[in-house]
Amino acid sequence: MVLVKQDLRWGRVMEISFDGVSAAEAGLLARELSIELKTLGAPSKSLQIKRSSEENMDLGTLLGVDLSMMTELLTAAGGVTAFAQSIYNLVRKNSVTVHIHGLENSTVIPPKTASLEQIEEILRRLNKTDN
């Protein structure tokens, strides 16, 4: 199932969070992925570090991605692969489980079974539902 949230301030939102690490580490991973996506051409306004809960006192542990602003990157030649490669590299390098959250479901990508193809397919389905 494709994972997309509707947010009134943004368009269609995907949230990426990290499991098996402290809140501080999750925040660093969210920032690292945000920087990587910006270098690929993601607009700064399309990415937001967010708290997982208003009660949490951390600086933010998940990355919100406004897919409606990411159209240019996701439709460019090699864009989906580059986005997927960024997530894949983060998962493998840090041995962290990534959750991609949406309105209907969430997808879990554990480091032991993560594959570039799996992440590409998730992003392709997200891109199709955004049209």
Order of alpha helices (4+ residues) and beta strands (2+ residues): beta-beta-alpha-beta-beta-alpha-alpha-beta-beta-alpha
